Amino acid sequence: MGGRLEGKVAVITGGASGMGQASALMYLREGASVVVADLNEAAGKATLDLATRAGHEDAIRFIKTDVCEESQVEAMIALAVGAFGRLDIVFNNAGVGGAMSPIVETRSEDWDKTFDIMMRGVFYGIKHGAPAMKNTGGGAIINTSSTAGLGGGSGPAAYSAAKAGVINLTKNAAIQLSADRIRVNAIAPGGIHTPLVPAASDDEMKTFMKGKQPWPDTGQSNDIAYAAVYLGSDESRFVTGTTLLVDGGLLAWGPGLFPHSGASRTSGMRMSSTGAADRP
């Protein structure tokens, strides 16, 4: 593996851990130069150390960034252009779990903070990344959404609503920026074993996801990184305005009208003359 992003320059927010870190390291292996933007300085240093040990110390930079602050997002874009001479990819990946309480119990400040990180951060990344890409002759913007943004009951209300907003913003930006050859797409992860998921081990993650997705293996950060490489590379030159599901078939399963277990989805049930499922 190597060379799919040769000569490209990328900025990855939330790039010091989980899916962002995996993407940063994979981008480096594929020939890109990378600016890792993250609020966690200790994790940022650890990511730089990993990259240095892999021989990529000249191709990576770290900048402490709060994606809710427009001036800091401007600074991360300026660092990429100043250090590496251009900008080809912005991966707006930074995120948090956000407000977890039921809607009627959610405080306004918690709702606002969730949207600030999930949506304002993506908005700023597009707003300030696109002009730099236009100067390069085009590029790719990738936004992290979620399966929670594509249906009800897949996540907390504030988180799900913000991730749905990311998907719509992605489509609008794709339309507006297509004339400048800037592609805008989103990735919607399913159950990925990252620091945001309350599971201490892979076995616990498998238990947590059992019955929620058909694919037997746990999603890993590298699964998202592979998708981000594709969407950042010239291989996806005709792909824009779309949301790529990386969810182990989670959404394909749909409503739980049939038991989500075993090879047969219709065992223990019979169909009425109208086609509706009747439980015996």
C-alpha positions as CSV (number, residue, x, y, z in Angstrom):
1,M,0.0,0.0,0.0
2,G,1.2,3.5,-0.7
3,G,1.0,6.4,-3.1
4,R,-2.8,6.9,-3.4
5,L,-2.4,10.4,-1.9
6,E,1.1,11.2,-3.1
7,G,1.8,14.9,-3.1
8,K,-1.5,15.9,-1.4
9,V,-1.8,18.0,1.7
10,A,-4.5,17.3,4.2
11,V,-5.9,18.8,7.4
12,I,-7.7,16.4,9.8
13,T,-9.6,17.7,12.8
14,G,-9.9,15.4,15.8
15,G,-6.8,13.9,14.3
16,A,-5.0,12.9,17.5
17,S,-7.2,9.9,18.4
18,G,-9.5,7.3,17.2
19,M,-10.7,7.6,13.6
20,G,-8.9,10.8,13.0
21,Q,-5.5,9.5,14.2
22,A,-5.9,6.3,12.1
23,S,-6.7,8.5,9.1
24,A,-3.7,10.7,9.7
25,L,-1.3,7.8,9.9
26,M,-2.8,6.1,6.8
27,Y,-2.7,9.4,4.9
28,L,1.0,9.6,5.7
29,R,1.6,6.1,4.5
30,E,-0.2,6.9,1.3
31,G,2.1,9.8,0.5
32,A,0.2,12.8,1.9
33,S,1.5,15.6,4.2
34,V,-0.9,16.1,7.1
35,V,-1.8,18.8,9.6
36,V,-3.3,17.1,12.7
37,A,-5.7,19.5,14.5
38,D,-7.0,18.6,17.9
39,L,-7.8,20.1,21.2
40,N,-5.8,17.5,23.1
41,E,-2.2,18.5,23.0
42,A,-0.9,15.4,24.8
43,A,-2.7,13.2,22.2
44,G,-1.3,15.4,19.4
45,K,2.2,14.9,20.7
46,A,1.7,11.1,20.8
47,T,0.5,11.2,17.2
48,L,3.5,13.1,16.2
49,D,5.7,10.5,17.9
50,L,3.9,7.7,16.1
51,A,4.5,9.4,12.8
52,T,8.1,10.1,13.6
53,R,8.8,6.5,14.5
54,A,7.3,5.5,11.1
55,G,9.6,7.9,9.3
56,H,7.1,10.7,8.5
57,E,8.4,13.5,10.8
58,D,8.8,15.9,7.9
59,A,5.3,15.4,6.6
60,I,3.3,16.0,9.7
61,R,2.4,19.1,11.8
62,F,0.2,19.4,14.9
63,I,-1.8,22.5,15.9
64,K,-4.0,22.8,19.0
65,T,-7.5,23.6,17.6
66,D,-10.9,24.3,19.0
67,V,-13.1,23.8,16.0
68,C,-15.8,26.0,17.6
69,E,-13.5,29.0,17.3
70,E,-13.3,30.4,13.7
71,S,-9.9,32.0,14.1
72,Q,-8.4,28.7,15.2
73,V,-9.8,26.9,12.2
74,E,-8.4,29.7,10.0
75,A,-5.0,29.1,11.7
76,M,-5.0,25.4,11.0
77,I,-5.7,26.0,7.3
78,A,-3.0,28.6,7.2
79,L,-0.5,26.2,8.8
80,A,-1.2,23.6,6.1
81,V,-0.6,26.1,3.3
82,G,2.4,27.7,5.0
83,A,4.1,24.5,5.9
84,F,3.4,22.5,2.7
85,G,2.5,25.0,0.1
86,R,-1.1,23.9,-0.8
87,L,-4.3,22.3,0.5
88,D,-6.0,19.4,-1.1
89,I,-8.1,17.7,1.6
90,V,-10.0,18.8,4.7
91,F,-11.4,16.0,6.9
92,N,-13.8,17.6,9.3
93,N,-13.8,14.7,11.8
94,A,-13.8,16.3,15.3
95,G,-16.7,15.3,17.4
96,V,-18.1,14.5,20.9
97,G,-20.9,12.5,22.2
98,G,-22.7,15.7,23.2
99,A,-25.9,16.0,25.2
100,M,-27.1,12.6,26.2
101,S,-30.3,13.3,28.1
102,P,-33.8,12.9,26.7
103,I,-35.1,15.9,24.7
104,V,-37.3,17.2,27.5
105,E,-34.4,17.1,30.0
106,T,-31.7,18.5,27.7
107,R,-30.3,21.9,28.8
108,S,-30.0,24.6,26.1
109,E,-26.3,25.0,26.8
110,D,-25.7,21.3,26.3
111,W,-27.7,21.3,23.0
112,D,-25.8,24.4,21.8
113,K,-22.4,22.9,22.6
114,T,-23.2,19.7,20.8
115,F,-24.1,21.7,17.6
116,D,-21.1,24.0,18.0
117,I,-18.7,21.1,17.7
118,M,-20.6,18.9,15.3
119,M,-21.9,21.5,12.9
120,R,-20.1,24.8,13.4
121,G,-16.8,23.0,13.2
122,V,-17.8,21.4,9.9
123,F,-19.1,24.8,8.6
124,Y,-15.8,26.5,9.5
125,G,-13.8,23.7,7.9
126,I,-15.7,24.1,4.7
127,K,-15.7,27.9,4.8
128,H,-12.0,28.3,5.2
129,G,-10.8,25.1,3.5
130,A,-12.6,25.7,0.2
131,P,-10.8,29.0,-0.8
132,A,-7.4,27.4,-0.2
133,M,-8.4,24.4,-2.3
134,K,-9.7,26.7,-5.0
135,N,-6.2,28.1,-5.3
136,T,-4.9,24.6,-5.7
137,G,-7.3,23.8,-8.5
138,G,-9.7,21.7,-6.5
139,G,-9.8,19.2,-3.7
140,A,-11.8,17.1,-1.4
141,I,-13.7,17.9,1.8
142,I,-14.8,15.0,4.0
143,N,-17.2,15.3,6.9
144,T,-17.8,12.8,9.6
145,S,-21.5,12.2,10.1
146,S,-23.1,9.0,11.6
147,T,-25.7,6.4,11.1
148,A,-27.4,8.3,13.9
149,G,-28.0,11.1,11.4
150,L,-29.9,8.9,9.1
151,G,-32.6,7.5,11.4
152,G,-34.3,7.8,14.7
153,G,-33.2,5.9,17.8
154,S,-29.6,5.4,16.6
155,G,-28.1,7.9,19.1
156,P,-28.9,10.8,21.5
157,A,-31.3,13.4,20.1
158,A,-28.9,16.3,19.9
159,Y,-26.1,14.2,18.5
160,S,-28.4,12.6,15.9
161,A,-29.9,16.0,14.8
162,A,-26.4,17.5,14.4
163,K,-25.2,14.6,12.4
164,A,-28.3,14.8,10.2
165,G,-27.4,18.5,9.7
166,V,-23.9,17.5,8.6
167,I,-25.3,15.3,5.9
168,N,-27.5,18.1,4.5
169,L,-24.7,20.7,4.8
170,T,-22.5,18.2,2.8
171,K,-25.0,18.1,0.0
172,N,-25.4,21.9,-0.2
173,A,-21.6,22.5,-0.1
174,A,-21.1,19.9,-2.8
175,I,-23.5,21.8,-5.1
176,Q,-22.0,25.2,-4.4
177,L,-18.3,24.1,-4.7
178,S,-18.6,21.7,-7.7
179,A,-17.7,24.4,-10.2
180,D,-14.4,24.8,-8.4
181,R,-13.7,21.0,-8.6
182,I,-14.1,20.7,-4.9
183,R,-15.8,17.4,-3.9
184,V,-17.7,17.3,-0.6
185,N,-18.7,14.0,0.9
186,A,-19.6,12.5,4.3
187,I,-18.7,9.3,6.0
188,A,-21.4,7.8,8.3
189,P,-19.8,5.3,10.7
190,G,-21.8,2.7,12.5
191,G,-20.5,1.0,15.7
192,I,-16.8,1.8,15.5
193,H,-14.5,1.0,18.5
194,T,-13.1,4.4,19.3
195,P,-12.7,6.4,22.6
196,L,-16.2,7.8,22.1
197,V,-17.8,4.4,22.5
198,P,-18.3,3.2,26.0
199,A,-16.5,-0.1,25.6
200,A,-13.1,-0.9,27.3
201,S,-12.2,-3.9,25.0
202,D,-13.0,-5.3,21.6
203,D,-14.9,-8.2,23.3
204,E,-17.1,-5.7,25.2
205,M,-17.6,-3.8,22.0
206,K,-18.8,-6.9,20.3
207,T,-21.2,-7.6,23.1
208,F,-22.4,-4.0,23.0
209,M,-23.1,-4.3,19.2
210,K,-24.6,-7.8,19.2
211,G,-28.0,-7.7,17.6
212,K,-27.4,-4.2,16.3
213,Q,-25.6,-5.0,13.1
214,P,-25.4,-8.1,10.9
215,W,-21.6,-8.0,10.3
216,P,-20.0,-10.2,13.0
217,D,-16.8,-8.1,13.4
218,T,-16.4,-4.9,15.4
219,G,-15.8,-1.7,13.3
220,Q,-12.3,-0.3,13.7
221,S,-10.8,3.1,13.2
222,N,-8.9,1.9,10.2
223,D,-12.2,1.0,8.5
224,I,-13.0,4.7,8.5
225,A,-9.5,5.6,7.5
226,Y,-9.8,3.5,4.4
227,A,-13.0,5.3,3.4
228,A,-11.3,8.6,4.0
229,V,-8.4,7.7,1.8
230,Y,-10.8,6.8,-1.0
231,L,-12.8,10.0,-0.7
232,G,-9.6,12.1,-0.5
233,S,-7.9,10.4,-3.5
234,D,-8.4,11.0,-7.2
235,E,-10.2,7.6,-7.3
236,S,-13.3,9.4,-6.2
237,R,-13.1,12.2,-8.7
238,F,-16.7,11.8,-9.8
239,V,-18.1,11.3,-6.3
240,T,-19.6,14.3,-4.5
241,G,-22.6,15.1,-2.3
242,T,-22.9,11.6,-1.0
243,T,-22.7,9.9,2.4
244,L,-20.7,6.7,2.5
245,L,-22.0,4.2,5.1
246,V,-19.3,2.3,6.9
247,D,-21.6,0.5,9.4
248,G,-21.3,-3.3,9.0
249,G,-24.8,-3.3,7.5
250,L,-26.4,-1.7,10.6
251,L,-28.8,0.5,8.6
252,A,-29.4,-2.2,6.0
253,W,-31.1,-4.2,8.7
254,G,-33.8,-1.6,9.1
255,P,-36.6,-1.8,11.6
256,G,-36.6,-4.8,14.0
257,L,-39.9,-6.3,12.8
258,F,-38.1,-9.6,12.4
259,P,-35.7,-11.1,14.9
260,H,-32.2,-9.9,14.3
261,S,-30.5,-13.2,15.1
262,G,-29.7,-16.4,13.3
263,A,-29.6,-17.1,9.6
264,S,-33.3,-17.0,9.0
265,R,-35.1,-13.7,9.7
266,T,-38.6,-15.3,9.4
267,S,-38.3,-18.2,11.9
268,G,-41.0,-18.2,14.5
269,M,-43.3,-15.9,12.4
270,R,-45.9,-16.3,9.7
271,M,-47.0,-13.9,7.0
272,S,-50.6,-12.8,6.7
273,S,-52.4,-12.6,3.3
274,T,-51.5,-8.9,3.2
275,G,-47.8,-9.6,3.6
276,A,-47.7,-8.2,7.1
277,A,-45.7,-10.2,9.7
278,D,-47.8,-11.9,12.4
279,R,-46.3,-13.3,15.5
280,P,-47.7,-16.7,16.5
